[in-house]
Amino acid sequence: MSQDEESISFTKRRRSANVLVVTDLPGLSDEMVLLATVAGADAAVVPVAQARGEWLRDGMDLHGWDPRVVLLGPDALAAAPHSPADMLTSEWVLLGSEDHQEALLAVAARLPRMRIAIIPFAMEWLGSFLTELSRRNGESEQITFMGLAGGVGTSTTAALFAARCAGAGQSVVLVDADPLSGGIWERLSREPHQDSAWESLNRNEPVPWGVHIAEVLPHHHGVSVLTWSPEASGRGVAGNLPADFVAETIHELRSAYDCVVVDAGRISPTALQLAESSEHNVLVAHAVGLASGQTDVLITGARFGAVPRRFGLAILGPHPKGFDAYELLERTEASFRSSLPLSKRVATMSAQGRVFEASTLGAVRPFLDDLAFATFLSEDRHFEDRRYFDERYA
């Protein structure tokens, strides 16, 4: 899989946060359009007569609808999805007064993900719900990297991947969530660390909105970075943030960036907690370690919940004789893998504060492109032909 900077398009662009209001009741439709507008979302009213059959799919083809939320009035309950599987691309809310509550509950009983809003009592909740979706402005991606052991190159791999995403035109933030890292800024840049860092966030206050955090984060090579400042690392205060606070901060950052790359450090309960909210999880391991027993640890960990439920493998270092990466995927049930022979040049550039620049090296680009393809284009499906990736490293 040889791809150049222009040809690789491994992103799922965030879609506009818009709302479809299905009802013929003018008072309800006007109220919902106004509420959506105040929440910062675009709203369109769909007549009930138009909401028949495969109406939503047809509207996507004919009108370009791509709704984040579908609001169904009490006169449009027949337009509700037929099964939960039909609700995966949008959020759905049934609207009605107390007089309609029984009919609304009957529809929601067969669709577990369906929400109900009794008007006017639920107006405040509905306004907050639409505001949150509008502020998210669609879909973003979280990719969490964690190491099977300490010192295998997890931070370097996460930084390289973040730089690759930025190079492909994504807005990216690299989050240093490794409690033992002590800060990664010095690997990224020799310029003094400025602006905000983890210690600038007050754990005793609500987490700021992602757009506000983004305004003050330092940038380098097109990547925003949230890490510990060298001063905080020197004082030994790094790594003392509560896991819930870190997770909430990452959630907020997803509202401001196309891609949130998380360096979770060595696999741990905290790393696994972050993996729960992550679309893509990558376990970083050394080939020698996998060949000498870590594979069994990985298999056992998967059985007892000590590794993420879904993950891919980033294998660093030359493959020892007899090491079969394809068999490794079968045994561990990893969804993909990518390999990078260790490069002294990458290590040198990291020591020089130039690890982002290493993402463009000829030996590194195929590794990152494989990761990008597997995470952004695979839609979490297992590849039909996993040997495709092994051919590169044969």
N, C-alpha and C positions, 0 to 999 in steps of 0.2 A: 504494500500500500504506500506508494510514493506520492506525496501531495506537496504542492508548493504553497506559499503564503496566500496566493490569490485563490487557489482552487479549494482549499479546505474551508468548509462552511459547516462547522459542527455545532452550531448554536440553534436552540429553539427560542426564537425571539419572543419576548414578553408581549402579550397581546393587550390591546386597550381594555381598560376596565369599563365595560358597558353593561347596561341593564335592559332587559326586555320586560315590558309590562303587558300582560295578556288579560284584557278585560274590555267590555263594552260599557262599563259604568263610568260616565265622564267624571264624576266627583272623585272616584278612587284613582283613575288614571292620572288626573291632574295632580292629585296629592302625591302620588308615587314619583311622577316626573320631577316635581319640585324637590322632593326629598333626595332623589338621586343627584339632581343638579347641585344642590347644596353640599352633598357628599363628595362632589368632584367627579362624578361619573356621567357618561352620556347615556341617555335613556331613549328608547323607542317604544311606541305603543303598537301592539299587534291586535287587530280585531279578532274576536273569538272565532268568526267564520273562517278566518285564515289559518287558525291553529288546529288543523285536522291532519290525520295521517302522519306522515313523516315531515311535519311542518317545520321543525327546527332544522333538520338536515337540509330540507329544500331551501330554507331561508339563508343558510350558510352559503349554498351554491348560488342562489339568485341575488341575494342582497348583501352578501359579505358579513352576515351576522356571525359574531364570535363571542357570545355573551358570557360574562363572568357570573351573572345572576339572572334567573328567570323568576319573575313574580307573577303568580297566577291568581286572578281574582276569583271570587266565589262562583262566578258565571262561566269560568274557564277550567273547571276541574277535569273535564274530559281531555284537556290538553296535557295532563300530567304524564310523565314517562310510564311505560308499561312495566319496567323492571328497574331495579337498582343499577344494573349495568348501563342503562341509558342515561344515568345521572352523573357519569364520571367526568364529563368535560365542563359542567357548570354547576353552580349552587342553585337550589330550587327552594322557593318559599311560597307557601299557600297563604293568601290574604282573605280576611273576612271579619265580620263582626261576631259578637257572641251568639247571634242567631244562626250563624253558619258553622259553629264549632263542631257539631256532630258530623257534618259532611266532610269537614276538613280532616278530622281525626280518622275517618274511614279511609281516606286516600293515604294519609300518612302511615296508617297501620301496615300497608303493604309495601311501603317504600321507606326503609329505616333512615335514610339520609335526608328525608324531606323535613324541612322546617315549617313551623306554623307561626303566623303573626296575627294576633287578634287586635284589630284596629278599633279604637285608638290606643289601647293600653300598651301595645308593643312598638309604638312609633319611635320611642327613644332608642330601644334596642335595634330596630331596623335601621335607623339613621347611623348608629355606630357600626353596624355590620357593613353597610354600604361604604361608609367612610374608610374602614379598614381595607376593604377590597380595592377601593379606588387608590388609596395610598400605596398599596402593594403594586398597583398598576400592572397586574398580570403576573406572569410566571417568572420566577428566577430559579436558578439552580444552586444547590449546595453540594459540594464535593468534599468529603472528609477523608483525610489521609491519616493513617495511624500505623505505627511500626509493630512488627511482631516481637521486636527486641529494641533495646536502646541503642542508639548510635548506628542504625542501619542506613540512615539517609532520608528519613521521613521529612524533615524540614526542607532539605534541599529539593526533594521531589515535589513537595507542595509548592515551593517557590518557583521552580521551573515550570510547573503546570500553570500557575497563575500568570506568569509572563507570556506563556504561549497563548492563553486565552486573550490577554490584552493585545497581543500581536495580531489576533484574528478579528479585532474590532469590538471586543466585549468590554463593558465596564466591569471591573474586577476588584474585589477586595481580598487580601490575604490576611486571615485571622490567625494569630499565634495563640492557640488555646492549649499549648503544651505547658502544664504546670511546672515542668522541670527545665524549660528552655532557657529561662533567664533573658529572653529577648533575642530576636533574630535580625534586628536592623543592621548590625555590623556586617552580616553576611550579604546584605542587599546593597549597601551603599557606604561609602567612606565619608559622605556628607554628614554633618551633625544631625541627630534626630531632632525634629521640630514638631510643633503642633501637638495633637492629642495622642495619648497612649492609654493603656488599660488603667493606670493609676489616676488618670484624669476623670474617669467615670466614678461617680459616687455610688457605691453599692447600696447605700442607705436611701437613695432616691430612685424614683422610677427611671427606667432606661429611656434615654432620649429617643426620639424618632430617628429612624435610619438616615433620613436625608440630613438631619442635623449633625449626626456623627460624621457622615461623609464629608461635610463641609470643613471639618477641622483635622481630618486624618492626613498624615503625610503621604505624598505620592512619589513613586520612583518607577521609571520605565512604564508609565501608564497604569501602574498597579497601586491602589490604595493599600496601606498597611496598618493593621491594628496589632501592636505588640507592646512589650515593655520597653520603656526608655532605658538606656544604659545606666542612668543614675539609679533608677528603681531596682534594676538587677543587682547593682553593686551594694544596695542597702538590704538586699535579701528579702524584699517584699513581693517579688514576682511569684506568681502561682498561688496566691492566697485568696483568689476570688471564688465565691461560691459557684458551684457548677450550674445552678439554676440561673444565676446572674449572667454567666457566660452564654448559656443557651438562649436566654431572652435577648441578649445583645445581638447574637447572630441572627435571630429571627427578625429583629428590626433592620439589620443591615441588608437582609434580603429584599426589603422594600426599596432600596436605593441602588442596587447593583444587579446586573444580569447574572453574575456569577460570584458566589461566595466560596472561596477555597479555604478550608479549615485544616490547620496543622494541629492535630489532636495529640501528637506525641506518641509515646509507647502505649499499646493497648491497655486499657484500664476501665474501671466502672465509669469514670467521667467521660472517657472517649466513647464508650458504648452508648452513653446517654446522648451525646452529640450525634452519634450515628443514627439514632432513632428518627431524627427529623431531617436526615440527609437523603437526597435522592440517590446519591452515588457514594459508595464507600470503597476506599482503596487501601488494602493492607500492603505495606512495604516490607519486603524481606530480602535477605541476602541469599543468593543461590546456594552458596556453600552451607548456610544454615538450614535451608530447606532440604538439602541432600543429606544432611547429617542428623536428622531427627526432628526438626521443627515442623515438618509436614505432619507427623503424627500428633504433635501438639495442636496444630491447626485443626485437624480432623476431630480430635477430642474436644477442643474448644467449641467447634460448631455444634457438636452434639449436646453440650451443656450450656449453650448460650454465652460463651466467653468470647465469641467473635460476632460481628454483625450478622444478621440473618441473610443479607445480600451483600456480596462484596466481590471485588476483583483483586487481582494480584499485580503489584509492581515488583518485579524481580530484578535486583541489582547485582552486578558482578558477573563474571564469566561463568557459564554453566559447567560444572564438573563433568568429567567423563561418566557417561551412563545416566546423566540427569535427564529425565523425560518430562518436559514442561506440559505436554499434552496429557500425559497420564496424571500429572499433578492436578490439572483442572478436573479430571474425572473423579479423582479421589476426594478432593476438597469441595466439589460442587461450586467452585468459584465461577462467576459468570464470564470472566475474561481474564486475560493476563497480558502484560507487556514487559519486555526485558530491556535492560540497559547495562551493557558491560561497563564496569567502573572506569571512569576516565580521570586520569591525574589532572587533566586540564580543568575539569569541572571542580575538583577539589581546590586547585590553585586559585581559580576565579572566585570561589566561595570565600577563601581566606583573604582575598583582595577586596571583598565587598562588591563583587561583580557577578553574583550567581544568576541574576536575571538575564544578563547578557549570554550566559551559557545556554539559554534555551534555543539559541539560533545555531548552535554548533551542529555540524553534519551528523555526528554520532548520536546526538541527543534528540534531534527533531523527529526521527522515526518513532522513538520511544514515546514522545509526547503526543504525536499524531495518533498512535495506537490508543493511548489513554483517552484522548479527546473523542475519537471515533466510538470507542466502547461506551463511554459515559454519555455523550451528548446525542449520538445517533442511534444507539442500540435500543433506546426506549425500554431499557432493563430486560431485553430479551436475551436469551442465550444464543450465541452465534451458531448457525447451522454447520459451519466448517471452522472449528477452532484451529485446525492445523494451518489455516491461512496465516496466523500470526507466528507460528513456529518456523515457517519457511524463511522468515527474515533472519533468524538467528541460527539457522542450521549450520 
